[in-house]
Amino acid sequence: MKKNLFTIFAAIQCLSAFTQDAWKIKAEKINPSDYYGITVANGMIGIVSSPEPFKVKDVVLAGAYDLYGRGRVSNFLRSFNLLNGYIEIDGKRIDANSVTNLQQQLDMQHASFTASFDYADKATVTYTYYSLRQLPFTVLMDVSIKAKKDIAVTAASVMEAPDALKDVQNYYNEIDRPHVVISLLTSSAKSPTGKLLMCASNTFLFNEQHGLEPKVIHEMWDNNMHLMKFSKKLKSGEAYQYSIAGSSITSAHHDDPLNEVERMTIFAKLEGRNRLIQFHNKAWDELWKSDIQIEGDAQSQQDIHSMLYHLYSFVREGTALSPSPMGLSGLGYNGHVFWDAELWMYPAILVLHPEMAKSMIEYRYERLEAAKRNAFNHGYKGAMFPWESAASGVEETPVWALSGPFEHHITACVGIAAWNYYCVTQDKAWLKEKGWPLLKETADFWASRVERNGDEKYEIKNVVAADEWAENVDNNAWTNAAAKAVLQYANKAAAILSLPINNDWSLVEKNIPILKMDNGVTQEHASYKGEGIKQADVNLLAYPLKEITDTKQIQKDLAYYEQRVPDEGTPAMTQAIFTLLYARLGNAERAWHWFKDAYIPNQKNPFNVIAETKGGTNPYFATGAGGIIQSVLMGFGGLDITDKGIVQIKSVLPFAWKKLTITGVGINQKTFAVEK
């Protein structure tokens, strides 16, 4: 009976989803009190939407940290809100209370956010903004006003400094050339400690011929806010279009941010609206050559596109930056980098866009020396990566959280990520230059970290487990198995590079124990007695590690631990691992159950952004999205990262899915399919 109910549920959901667009998420009923914004980002600048016309909730700039706020550690900085503005029609300012038919839409295919509304019987207004993919520090807002009767319009761009910044300086310049006049609204400010100089600048882009553009007026409101505006009279039926291009950068990104931000805005101005959008769209078309296509379930297709869209938006090639759990959707987790990057987001990005994954592992390589100092401080050899990392690579976990000194499995995650980059790319030059140092130092760490208490008892004691409710425990399953994997991978890398095999690494790896309970289930840690768990730990030994390969053992561990994850208050990626393993075991029903449980209860209005936990209020949880994308790629899709590259193993599709096609896989951009 349960199976029949499940089949009926799946069929109903499939039928109800036919109307969903694969690429566009529409919000037609917007309730400001139940509104969770969606992010448009280019891997460097994130813009978070607002229910208020011509406002954005946040502008987040990757790589910009300073010491302020909670925890006495470095936090993400809000950037200048360089796309806020307003429109007045016949002298009255438009706001959420004065408009009708307000609709918003995210176009995931070309990473644009559009809002439209009517104002009384006078005008229809539409605006679209982009975080331009081809220009890492530049954004664009495109505005169109269609007059329903004769009206007078005043449009303004408002530059406002976030509260945390200090010593704000506001500038307004006009550059007058024979072929163009450029009005620059610019602000700079120091970060809370004065460590960084943060700068932003924007300008209007008009369609009129030079000399016929509207006159731009500058107004200074107070030290933290100024604006530029223009006025225009429109006849009934007339449409008017203008744009705002802006840039934001800090001294963390450039030695001369104030001049550079104006140069970048001028560049955008002279490129012009059409070319800016053309190159932005082309860049996203290239990204989407690596795609996941689902036939038979339009809602799952839209959901998976949303997750992929967010991962693509939060990572950028060539940056040597790595995403925090919330990506560029806000200041969640202080913008710090955890294992969420290497274990949950990175594998999906690595399979679909190795060049973007390279930025993530480069982030760790550039902070290798800081990790080596961290190991030295704790009495270990090699490199000990921090549980929470920001700009410098030192430990950024607040002191009250025990995960900082004790959640050592992050060091294994870094080593595993380095090895997997080589496996996917087969790039021996990279392995020699970057991969080997990471693998060697992380292997040296684990060889020094174990306590050598006899054969098969090279124990790893006193750690915070991957299941973070287990603090200061011994021989945690995930930590031990991940350490074993790094020691193996380091010697494999040595062999590939014709370097001597480290016999001590081999000895240590063979003697690190993986514990079992009396019932034959893999034991999470030495003192584990069946308590509830925060997130997947033991089950990670089957994937991604392949420490456990026996299907009966995998099934036994799944059946045991899936009963010990509470229904609320736990992060989304655990269910993704259950999904992946059940798909590989051929159990479509259980895989489908956990697939939906991984994110449907976490979705928030009006764009179905996903929160960290069921009923949570902190989207966007990119970690969960990374886990779920892995469940599709490596679970339902059967992709597997091996020493020789990416292969496909046997798997199973959910009931409603007729075909799964994965395009643009790996460096050769292969296509893999699973069909019923």
Secondary structure per residue as TSV (DSSP state, phi and psi in degrees):
chain	resnum	aa	ss	phi	psi
A	1	M	-	360.0	-43.3
A	2	K	H	-59.6	-40.5
A	3	K	H	-64.7	-40.3
A	4	N	H	-63.8	-41.9
A	5	L	H	-62.0	-40.6
A	6	F	H	-62.6	-42.7
A	7	T	H	-64.3	-41.8
A	8	I	H	-62.8	-44.9
A	9	F	H	-58.4	-45.2
A	10	A	H	-63.6	-40.9
A	11	A	H	-66.2	-41.8
A	12	I	H	-62.7	-44.8
A	13	Q	H	-62.7	-40.4
A	14	C	H	-63.3	-45.2
A	15	L	H	-63.3	-39.1
A	16	S	H	-72.5	-14.4
A	17	A	T	-95.4	-1.9
A	18	F	T	-61.2	-26.6
A	19	T	T	-82.1	-9.5
A	20	Q	-	-71.8	134.7
A	21	D	-	-80.2	136.8
A	22	A	S	-67.3	-23.8
A	23	W	S	-120.5	-15.9
A	24	K	E	-121.2	129.7
A	25	I	E	-109.0	120.1
A	26	K	E	-108.7	139.8
A	27	A	E	-120.5	106.9
A	28	E	-	-104.5	-17.0
A	29	K	S	-121.1	102.6
A	30	I	-	-107.7	117.0
A	31	N	-	-111.1	108.9
A	32	P	G	-56.7	-26.6
A	33	S	G	-82.6	-10.0
A	34	D	G	-134.1	60.3
A	35	Y	-	-130.3	122.9
A	36	Y	-	-121.2	114.7
A	37	G	-	-65.5	158.1
A	38	I	-	-111.6	150.8
A	39	T	E	-104.6	135.4
A	40	V	E	-108.3	122.1
A	41	A	E	-146.3	159.9
A	42	N	-	-124.5	22.5
A	43	G	S	86.2	-6.4
A	44	M	S	-130.8	-47.3
A	45	I	E	-114.6	127.9
A	46	G	E	-110.6	131.6
A	47	I	E	-117.1	121.7
A	48	V	E	-105.2	129.6
A	49	S	E	-72.2	161.9
A	50	S	-	-131.8	153.1
A	51	P	S	-76.4	-8.2
A	52	E	S	-90.9	128.3
A	53	P	T	-55.7	137.8
A	54	F	T	61.0	26.9
A	55	K	-	-124.9	151.0
A	56	V	E	-123.7	144.5
A	57	K	E	-71.4	-46.8
A	58	D	E	-144.9	149.5
A	59	V	E	-122.9	116.7
A	60	V	E	-114.6	130.1
A	61	L	E	-112.8	119.4
A	62	A	E	-61.8	143.2
A	63	G	E	82.2	0.4
A	64	A	E	-102.6	104.4
A	65	Y	E	-126.6	150.9
A	66	D	E	-154.4	163.8
A	67	L	E	-82.2	109.3
A	68	Y	-	-167.3	167.1
A	69	G	S	74.5	-153.1
A	70	R	G	-72.4	147.7
A	71	G	G	86.8	-3.6
A	72	R	G	54.3	36.1
A	73	V	S	-132.4	167.4
A	74	S	E	-65.5	136.9
A	75	N	E	-125.8	155.7
A	76	F	E	-56.5	144.1
A	77	L	E	-103.5	136.1
A	78	R	E	-69.1	138.9
A	79	S	-	-90.9	170.3
A	80	F	-	-55.5	139.1
A	81	N	-	-84.2	78.9
A	82	L	T	-82.0	2.1
A	83	L	T	-115.0	3.0
A	84	N	-	-68.3	146.3
A	85	G	E	-167.2	-167.2
A	86	Y	E	-156.6	163.6
A	87	I	E	-130.3	135.0
A	88	E	E	-112.7	134.9
A	89	I	E	-120.3	121.6
A	90	D	T	52.4	40.8
A	91	G	T	83.6	-1.1
A	92	K	E	-111.9	131.1
A	93	R	E	-80.0	134.3
A	94	I	-	-80.2	134.9
A	95	D	-	-142.4	-178.4
A	96	A	G	-61.6	-28.7
A	97	N	G	-80.3	-13.9
A	98	S	G	-108.7	3.8
A	99	V	E	-111.0	160.1
A	100	T	E	-128.2	164.7
A	101	N	E	54.7	37.2
A	102	L	E	-69.2	124.2
A	103	Q	E	-133.6	145.7
A	104	Q	E	-130.1	152.5
A	105	Q	E	-151.2	136.8
A	106	L	E	-104.6	124.4
A	107	D	E	-98.1	104.5
A	108	M	T	-74.3	-27.5
A	109	Q	T	-63.4	-37.6
A	110	H	T	-124.4	20.0
A	111	A	T	49.0	59.5
A	112	S	E	-133.9	147.3
A	113	F	E	-115.6	126.3
A	114	T	E	-123.5	136.4
A	115	A	E	-125.4	144.6
A	116	S	E	-142.5	152.0
A	117	F	E	-163.6	164.9
A	118	D	E	-106.5	144.1
A	119	Y	E	-116.4	107.1
A	120	A	T	48.7	-137.3
A	121	D	T	-106.3	25.3
A	122	K	T	-105.5	-34.3
A	123	A	E	-162.4	155.0
A	124	T	E	-112.9	130.8
A	125	V	E	-121.6	136.7
A	126	T	E	-134.0	136.2
A	127	Y	E	-138.2	146.8
A	128	T	E	-132.1	135.5
A	129	Y	E	-125.8	154.1
A	130	Y	E	-134.0	142.4
A	131	S	E	-99.2	102.0
A	132	L	-	-63.3	122.6
A	133	R	T	-68.2	-33.2
A	134	Q	T	-80.9	-14.5
A	135	L	S	-126.0	100.8
A	136	P	T	-60.1	-26.6
A	137	F	T	-110.5	17.0
A	138	T	E	-127.4	141.8
A	139	V	E	-126.5	164.6
A	140	L	E	-142.9	135.4
A	141	M	E	-120.0	130.9
A	142	D	E	-113.0	124.5
A	143	V	E	-123.1	137.5
A	144	S	E	-133.0	132.3
A	145	I	E	-122.9	122.1
A	146	K	E	-110.4	113.5
A	147	A	E	-77.3	134.0
A	148	K	S	-94.6	-17.3
A	149	K	S	-152.8	174.9
A	150	D	-	-62.5	127.4
A	151	I	E	-141.5	159.6
A	152	A	E	-112.6	126.6
A	153	V	E	-115.1	135.9
A	154	T	E	-122.9	125.8
A	155	A	E	-120.2	136.4
A	156	A	E	-131.1	147.4
A	157	S	E	-110.2	124.8
A	158	V	E	-110.5	126.5
A	159	M	E	-105.8	117.6
A	160	E	E	-127.4	136.3
A	161	A	-	-87.9	135.8
A	162	P	-	-60.5	153.3
A	163	D	T	-59.5	-32.9
A	164	A	T	-71.7	-20.3
A	165	L	-	-79.5	158.2
A	166	K	E	-137.0	168.7
A	167	D	E	52.8	49.5
A	168	V	E	-68.9	134.9
A	169	Q	E	-123.0	129.8
A	170	N	E	-112.7	138.8
A	171	Y	E	-133.5	147.3
A	172	Y	E	-138.6	125.9
A	173	N	E	-132.5	146.9
A	174	E	E	-120.3	124.4
A	175	I	E	-103.0	114.5
A	176	D	E	-106.5	114.4
A	177	R	E	-120.5	162.7
A	178	P	T	-57.5	-28.0
A	179	H	T	-107.9	-5.7
A	180	V	E	-162.8	148.5
A	181	V	E	-117.6	127.1
A	182	I	E	-114.7	118.2
A	183	S	E	-98.6	121.5
A	184	L	E	-113.5	116.4
A	185	L	E	-98.4	111.8
A	186	T	E	-130.1	143.0
A	187	S	E	-139.0	150.2
A	188	S	E	-136.2	157.1
A	189	A	E	-161.4	158.5
A	190	K	E	-92.6	147.8
A	191	S	-	-68.5	169.0
A	192	P	T	-52.5	-38.4
A	193	T	T	-92.9	-3.5
A	194	G	S	85.6	3.8
A	195	K	-	-64.8	-39.7
A	196	L	-	-117.9	150.5
A	197	L	E	-105.9	120.7
A	198	M	E	-108.5	132.5
A	199	C	E	-134.2	149.2
A	200	A	E	-146.8	151.1
A	201	S	E	-153.1	145.2
A	202	N	E	-145.8	171.8
A	203	T	E	-153.2	155.7
A	204	F	E	-82.2	146.1
A	205	L	E	-118.8	116.7
A	206	F	E	-108.2	157.0
A	207	N	-	-93.0	-16.9
A	208	E	S	-65.1	154.8
A	209	Q	-	-64.4	153.1
A	210	H	T	-56.6	131.2
A	211	G	T	99.3	-17.0
A	212	L	-	-109.8	1.7
A	213	E	S	-67.1	157.2
A	214	P	-	-62.4	152.3
A	215	K	-	-77.2	126.9
A	216	V	-	-95.0	132.3
A	217	I	E	-116.4	137.9
A	218	H	E	-103.7	137.8
A	219	E	E	-131.5	133.5
A	220	M	E	-100.2	121.8
A	221	W	E	-93.6	-55.9
A	222	D	E	-154.8	-173.3
A	223	N	T	-62.7	-28.1
A	224	N	T	-100.7	-0.3
A	225	M	E	-150.1	135.6
A	226	H	E	-149.4	170.9
A	227	L	E	-151.5	165.4
A	228	M	E	-130.3	148.5
A	229	K	E	-149.2	165.3
A	230	F	E	-145.6	163.1
A	231	S	E	-125.3	152.1
A	232	K	E	-153.2	136.4
A	233	K	E	-99.9	133.2
A	234	L	E	-120.9	140.1
A	235	K	-	-84.7	156.8
A	236	S	T	-55.1	129.9
A	237	G	T	86.7	-7.8
A	238	E	-	-82.5	141.4
A	239	A	E	-112.0	141.2
A	240	Y	E	-131.7	136.8
A	241	Q	E	-128.2	138.4
A	242	Y	E	-147.1	168.9
A	243	S	E	-136.4	162.6
A	244	I	E	-126.8	123.2
A	245	A	E	-110.0	136.1
A	246	G	E	-145.7	159.7
A	247	S	E	-135.0	154.1
A	248	S	E	-143.7	135.5
A	249	I	E	-156.7	159.5
A	250	T	E	-129.3	173.2
A	251	S	T	-70.1	-8.9
A	252	A	T	-73.2	-20.8
A	253	H	T	-107.7	-22.2
A	254	H	-	-153.9	144.5
A	255	D	S	-72.4	-20.9
A	256	D	S	-132.4	69.0
A	257	P	H	-65.9	-31.9
A	258	L	H	-65.9	-49.5
A	259	N	H	-68.9	-38.5
A	260	E	H	-66.1	-36.6
A	261	V	H	-65.7	-35.6
A	262	E	H	-72.8	-36.6
A	263	R	H	-60.7	-43.1
A	264	M	H	-66.7	-37.8
A	265	T	H	-67.2	-39.9
A	266	I	H	-62.4	-41.8
A	267	F	H	-56.7	-47.2
A	268	A	H	-63.5	-41.8
A	269	K	H	-57.3	-45.9
A	270	L	H	-81.3	-20.0
A	271	E	H	-65.6	-40.9
A	272	G	-	90.1	153.9
A	273	R	H	-53.9	-49.9
A	274	N	H	-63.0	-44.0
A	275	R	H	-68.9	-37.7
A	276	L	H	-59.8	-46.7
A	277	I	H	-70.3	-38.5
A	278	Q	H	-59.4	-47.9
A	279	F	H	-72.9	-32.9
A	280	H	H	-61.6	-49.1
A	281	N	H	-62.6	-39.4
A	282	K	H	-63.0	-40.4
A	283	A	H	-63.7	-40.7
A	284	W	H	-71.9	-32.4
A	285	D	H	-60.0	-38.5
A	286	E	H	-65.2	-43.8
A	287	L	H	-59.4	-41.6
A	288	W	T	-79.8	2.1
A	289	K	T	-64.2	-21.4
A	290	S	S	-102.3	105.3
A	291	D	-	-141.2	163.5
A	292	I	E	-119.4	119.2
A	293	Q	E	-116.6	125.1
A	294	I	E	-115.3	125.9
A	295	E	E	-103.5	132.0
A	296	G	S	104.2	-6.6
A	297	D	-	-149.0	89.0
A	298	A	H	-65.9	-33.4
A	299	Q	H	-68.7	-44.4
A	300	S	H	-62.4	-36.1
A	301	Q	H	-61.4	-46.9
A	302	Q	H	-63.5	-42.2
A	303	D	H	-62.4	-43.4
A	304	I	H	-68.8	-39.0
A	305	H	H	-60.3	-39.7
A	306	S	H	-61.8	-43.4
A	307	M	H	-66.5	-43.9
A	308	L	H	-63.5	-42.2
A	309	Y	H	-56.2	-45.1
A	310	H	H	-67.2	-40.9
A	311	L	H	-62.3	-44.9
A	312	Y	H	-62.5	-35.4
A	313	S	H	-73.0	-26.3
A	314	F	H	-94.3	-5.0
A	315	V	-	-128.5	144.7
A	316	R	-	-140.2	135.0
A	317	E	T	-66.4	147.8
A	318	G	T	80.1	10.3
A	319	T	S	-102.5	-24.2
A	320	A	-	56.9	34.8
A	321	L	-	-119.2	157.6
A	322	S	-	-134.4	145.9
A	323	P	-	-80.7	149.8
A	324	S	-	-82.9	171.8
A	325	P	T	-55.2	-32.3
A	326	M	T	-101.0	11.0
A	327	G	T	55.9	-130.6
A	328	L	T	-108.6	28.0
A	329	S	S	-91.2	-0.3
A	330	G	S	160.3	-161.3
A	331	L	S	-102.5	16.7
A	332	G	G	-57.4	142.1
A	333	Y	G	54.7	27.6
A	334	N	G	61.3	12.2
A	335	G	G	74.8	11.8
A	336	H	-	-74.4	159.9
A	337	V	B	-104.9	125.8
A	338	F	-	-118.8	-166.7
A	339	W	H	-65.2	-16.4
A	340	D	I	-51.3	-36.7
A	341	A	I	-68.6	-57.8
A	342	E	I	-71.1	-41.3
A	343	L	I	-90.7	-29.4
A	344	W	I	-110.2	-44.7
A	345	M	I	-88.5	-42.1
A	346	Y	H	-57.4	-46.2
A	347	P	H	-59.4	-40.9
A	348	A	H	-65.3	-43.9
A	349	I	H	-66.4	-39.3
A	350	L	H	-60.8	-42.8
A	351	V	H	-67.7	-38.8
A	352	L	H	-95.2	-31.4
A	353	H	-	-144.6	80.0
A	354	P	H	-56.1	-31.3
A	355	E	H	-67.9	-29.3
A	356	M	H	-78.5	-39.4
A	357	A	H	-61.4	-31.4
A	358	K	H	-59.7	-36.2
A	359	S	H	-60.8	-38.9
A	360	M	H	-67.9	-41.3
A	361	I	H	-77.3	-28.4
A	362	E	H	-63.7	-35.0
A	363	Y	H	-54.6	-43.4
A	364	R	H	-72.8	-40.3
A	365	Y	H	-59.9	-42.1
A	366	E	T	-67.7	-14.7
A	367	R	T	-112.5	19.6
A	368	L	H	-64.4	-40.8
A	369	E	H	-63.8	-37.8
A	370	A	H	-64.3	-37.7
A	371	A	H	-68.1	-34.3
A	372	K	H	-67.0	-38.9
A	373	R	H	-65.6	-35.9
A	374	N	H	-64.0	-41.9
A	375	A	H	-62.1	-45.1
A	376	F	H	-58.4	-43.0
A	377	N	H	-61.7	-27.7
A	378	H	T	-100.3	7.2
A	379	G	T	83.4	19.1
A	380	Y	-	-113.9	166.5
A	381	K	S	-94.7	174.6
A	382	G	S	69.6	-145.0
A	383	A	-	-122.3	133.2
A	384	M	-	-119.1	104.2
A	385	F	-	-75.5	147.1
A	386	P	-	-72.7	148.6
A	387	W	S	-64.5	-41.5
A	388	E	S	-119.3	124.8
A	389	S	B	-122.8	147.7
A	390	A	-	-130.4	-118.9
A	391	A	S	-80.0	-45.5
A	392	S	S	-87.4	-21.7
A	393	G	-	91.1	3.2
A	394	V	S	-82.8	167.7
A	395	E	-	-64.9	126.8
A	396	E	-	-118.0	11.5
A	397	T	S	-71.0	131.9
A	398	P	-	-55.5	146.4
A	399	V	T	-59.9	-32.9
A	400	W	T	-69.9	-14.1
A	401	A	-	-94.7	121.4
A	402	L	T	-70.5	-12.3
A	403	S	H	-63.4	-27.1
A	404	G	H	-60.0	-58.2
A	405	P	H	-75.5	-18.6
A	406	F	H	-125.4	-11.4
A	407	E	-	-87.3	73.9
A	408	H	T	-77.3	-12.7
A	409	H	H	-63.4	-15.9
A	410	I	H	-58.2	-34.2
A	411	T	H	-66.0	-35.9
A	412	A	H	-68.2	-39.0
A	413	C	H	-59.1	-39.5
A	414	V	H	-64.7	-45.7
A	415	G	H	-62.2	-42.0
A	416	I	H	-62.3	-41.8
A	417	A	H	-62.8	-40.7
A	418	A	H	-61.9	-45.1
A	419	W	H	-63.7	-42.7
A	420	N	H	-65.4	-31.6
A	421	Y	H	-63.0	-43.2
A	422	Y	H	-63.2	-44.1
A	423	C	H	-57.4	-42.2
A	424	V	H	-75.6	-40.6
A	425	T	H	-93.4	-23.8
A	426	Q	-	56.0	33.2
A	427	D	-	-90.8	96.1
A	428	K	H	-70.4	-32.6
A	429	A	H	-63.4	-43.9
A	430	W	H	-64.6	-41.1
A	431	L	I	-59.2	-43.1
A	432	K	I	-67.1	-43.3
A	433	E	I	-80.7	-43.4
A	434	K	I	-116.5	-44.2
A	435	G	I	-66.4	-44.8
A	436	W	H	-62.1	-47.1
A	437	P	H	-56.9	-40.2
A	438	L	H	-65.7	-44.9
A	439	L	H	-68.0	-42.6
A	440	K	H	-61.4	-48.1
A	441	E	H	-70.6	-35.3
A	442	T	H	-72.0	-35.0
A	443	A	H	-66.5	-42.6
A	444	D	H	-60.1	-36.9
A	445	F	H	-59.5	-50.0
A	446	W	H	-68.6	-34.0
A	447	A	H	-64.3	-30.9
A	448	S	H	-88.3	-21.8
A	449	R	H	-77.4	-31.7
A	450	V	S	-67.5	152.9
A	451	E	E	-105.7	119.7
A	452	R	E	-90.1	94.0
A	453	N	-	-109.5	28.7
A	454	G	S	114.7	168.7
A	455	D	T	-54.5	136.3
A	456	E	T	61.0	17.4
A	457	K	-	-136.4	49.7
A	458	Y	E	-88.1	83.9
A	459	E	E	-86.1	151.2
A	460	I	-	-114.5	102.1
A	461	K	-	-103.4	157.5
A	462	N	S	60.9	66.5
A	463	V	B	-129.8	160.5
A	464	V	-	-90.1	126.0
A	465	A	-	-73.3	169.4
A	466	A	S	-57.8	-38.6
A	467	D	S	-74.6	97.4
A	468	E	T	-71.0	-5.9
A	469	W	T	-74.7	-13.2
A	470	A	S	-99.5	97.5
A	471	E	-	-106.1	139.0
A	472	N	S	54.8	54.7
A	473	V	B	-112.6	167.3
A	474	D	S	-108.0	145.2
A	475	N	S	51.2	52.9
A	476	N	-	-64.8	134.7
A	477	A	H	-57.7	-51.4
A	478	W	H	-65.5	-44.8
A	479	T	H	-60.6	-47.6
A	480	N	H	-62.4	-46.6
A	481	A	H	-68.1	-37.3
A	482	A	H	-66.7	-38.8
A	483	A	H	-62.2	-43.4
A	484	K	H	-58.5	-42.6
A	485	A	H	-62.7	-44.1
A	486	V	H	-63.1	-41.1
A	487	L	H	-63.0	-39.4
A	488	Q	H	-65.6	-48.1
A	489	Y	H	-63.8	-36.3
A	490	A	H	-62.8	-42.1
A	491	N	H	-71.5	-32.2
A	492	K	H	-63.6	-41.9
A	493	A	H	-63.8	-40.9
A	494	A	H	-59.1	-43.7
A	495	A	H	-62.8	-42.4
A	496	I	H	-62.5	-37.1
A	497	L	T	-90.6	7.5
A	498	S	T	58.7	38.5
A	499	L	-	-101.3	158.3
A	500	P	-	-61.8	139.1
A	501	I	-	-70.7	136.4
A	502	N	-	-89.6	104.3
A	503	N	H	-65.3	-29.2
A	504	D	H	-69.4	-37.7
A	505	W	H	-59.5	-42.5
A	506	S	H	-63.7	-42.9
A	507	L	H	-61.8	-46.1
A	508	V	H	-63.4	-46.5
A	509	E	H	-57.7	-40.9
A	510	K	H	-71.8	-18.8
A	511	N	H	-107.9	1.6
A	512	I	-	-78.0	123.4
A	513	P	-	-82.5	147.3
A	514	I	-	-115.1	114.5
A	515	L	-	-83.2	154.7
A	516	K	B	-130.2	152.2
A	517	M	-	-90.0	172.3
A	518	D	T	-61.2	-28.0
A	519	N	T	-82.9	3.9
A	520	G	S	87.9	-3.8
A	521	V	-	-78.5	140.3
A	522	T	B	-60.5	130.2
A	523	Q	-	-88.3	131.0
A	524	E	S	-63.0	-39.1
A	525	H	S	-160.7	172.5
A	526	A	T	-61.3	-30.9
A	527	S	T	-104.3	13.2
A	528	Y	-	-73.6	131.5
A	529	K	-	-128.5	25.4
A	530	G	S	99.0	15.8
A	531	E	-	-67.8	164.6
A	532	G	-	-65.0	151.0
A	533	I	-	-121.7	149.4
A	534	K	S	-73.7	-40.7
A	535	Q	S	-159.6	171.9
A	536	A	-	-56.2	137.9
A	537	D	S	-140.5	-74.7
A	538	V	G	-56.1	-41.6
A	539	N	G	-65.3	-17.5
A	540	L	G	-71.9	-12.5
A	541	L	G	-71.6	-24.2
A	542	A	T	-83.9	-38.9
A	543	Y	T	-147.4	129.3
A	544	P	T	-92.9	0.5
A	545	L	S	-81.9	-31.3
A	546	K	-	63.0	23.7
A	547	E	S	-66.7	-37.4
A	548	I	-	-110.7	121.6
A	549	T	-	-120.1	-15.2
A	550	D	-	-69.3	121.6
A	551	T	H	-62.7	-34.2
A	552	K	H	-66.5	-38.7
A	553	Q	H	-68.3	-40.4
A	554	I	H	-60.4	-45.3
A	555	Q	H	-63.4	-41.6
A	556	K	H	-63.8	-44.7
A	557	D	H	-66.5	-38.0
A	558	L	H	-63.6	-50.0
A	559	A	H	-59.0	-33.5
A	560	Y	H	-77.2	-51.1
A	561	Y	H	-82.4	-22.5
A	562	E	T	-68.0	-17.8
A	563	Q	T	-85.3	-4.4
A	564	R	S	-114.6	10.0
A	565	V	S	-99.0	114.9
A	566	P	-	-57.4	154.3
A	567	D	S	-73.0	-19.1
A	568	E	S	-134.5	156.2
A	569	G	S	83.9	9.1
A	570	T	S	-120.3	150.4
A	571	P	-	-71.3	156.8
A	572	A	T	-71.8	-19.8
A	573	M	H	-75.3	-17.3
A	574	T	H	-60.3	-48.4
A	575	Q	H	-62.3	-28.9
A	576	A	H	-64.0	-38.9
A	577	I	H	-66.8	-40.7
A	578	F	H	-59.7	-43.4
A	579	T	H	-57.4	-51.0
A	580	L	H	-59.8	-46.7
A	581	L	H	-68.2	-41.4
A	582	Y	H	-65.9	-35.9
A	583	A	H	-63.1	-42.9
A	584	R	H	-68.7	-27.1
A	585	L	H	-81.3	-7.5
A	586	G	T	88.4	11.9
A	587	N	-	-98.9	88.1
A	588	A	H	-64.6	-36.8
A	589	E	H	-64.7	-47.9
A	590	R	H	-70.0	-35.8
A	591	A	H	-62.8	-44.0
A	592	W	H	-64.3	-42.2
A	593	H	H	-56.4	-49.7
A	594	W	H	-73.9	-29.7
A	595	F	H	-59.8	-49.6
A	596	K	H	-69.8	-36.8
A	597	D	H	-67.7	-20.7
A	598	A	T	-70.3	-24.7
A	599	Y	T	-144.4	-26.4
A	600	I	G	-56.4	-46.2
A	601	P	G	-69.8	-9.9
A	602	N	G	-96.7	-5.6
A	603	Q	E	-74.7	144.5
A	604	K	E	-123.9	149.2
A	605	N	T	-72.5	154.6
A	606	P	T	-99.6	4.6
A	607	F	T	-111.2	10.2
A	608	N	T	59.6	30.8
A	609	V	E	-65.0	148.8
A	610	I	E	-103.3	134.9
A	611	A	-	-89.9	170.0
A	612	E	S	-65.5	-38.3
A	613	T	S	-127.9	166.4
A	614	K	T	-62.8	124.5
A	615	G	T	76.9	4.5
A	616	G	-	-69.7	168.3
A	617	T	-	-128.7	28.8
A	618	N	-	-127.4	56.5
A	619	P	-	-75.1	160.8
A	620	Y	-	-103.5	130.1
A	621	F	-	-89.9	89.1
A	622	A	H	-66.0	-28.3
A	623	T	H	-58.4	-48.3
A	624	G	H	-62.4	-41.7
A	625	A	H	-60.1	-41.8
A	626	G	H	-61.9	-41.7
A	627	G	H	-63.9	-43.1
A	628	I	H	-68.3	-39.7
A	629	I	H	-62.3	-38.5
A	630	Q	H	-61.6	-37.9
A	631	S	I	-64.3	-27.6
A	632	V	I	-82.7	-48.1
A	633	L	I	-65.9	-53.6
A	634	M	I	-95.7	-15.7
A	635	G	I	-92.5	-85.1
A	636	F	I	-60.2	-36.8
A	637	G	T	-81.1	-17.4
A	638	G	-	71.2	14.1
A	639	L	E	-70.7	146.9
A	640	D	E	-144.4	130.4
A	641	I	E	-86.6	121.1
A	642	T	E	-124.6	172.4
A	643	D	T	-57.0	-26.4
A	644	K	T	-100.5	4.9
A	645	G	E	123.4	-161.2
A	646	I	E	-93.9	127.6
A	647	V	E	-124.2	173.1
A	648	Q	E	-120.0	129.8
A	649	I	-	-112.5	171.7
A	650	K	-	-69.0	138.4
A	651	S	-	-149.7	-166.4
A	652	V	-	-145.6	148.2
A	653	L	-	-97.9	155.2
A	654	P	-	-62.8	162.5
A	655	F	T	-53.2	-46.1
A	656	A	T	-78.7	-16.6
A	657	W	-	-86.6	126.4
A	658	K	S	-87.3	-36.4
A	659	K	E	-155.6	143.0
A	660	L	E	-121.9	124.1
A	661	T	E	-122.8	129.2
A	662	I	E	-117.0	117.7
A	663	T	E	-109.2	158.1
A	664	G	E	67.3	40.7
A	665	V	E	-87.9	129.4
A	666	G	T	71.8	-171.8
A	667	I	T	-70.7	-21.0
A	668	N	T	-98.2	4.5
A	669	Q	T	50.1	55.3
A	670	K	E	-78.4	163.5
A	671	T	E	-114.9	132.7
A	672	F	E	-123.7	145.6
A	673	A	E	-138.8	150.4
A	674	V	E	-129.5	128.3
A	675	E	E	-135.8	144.1
A	676	K	-	-78.7	360.0
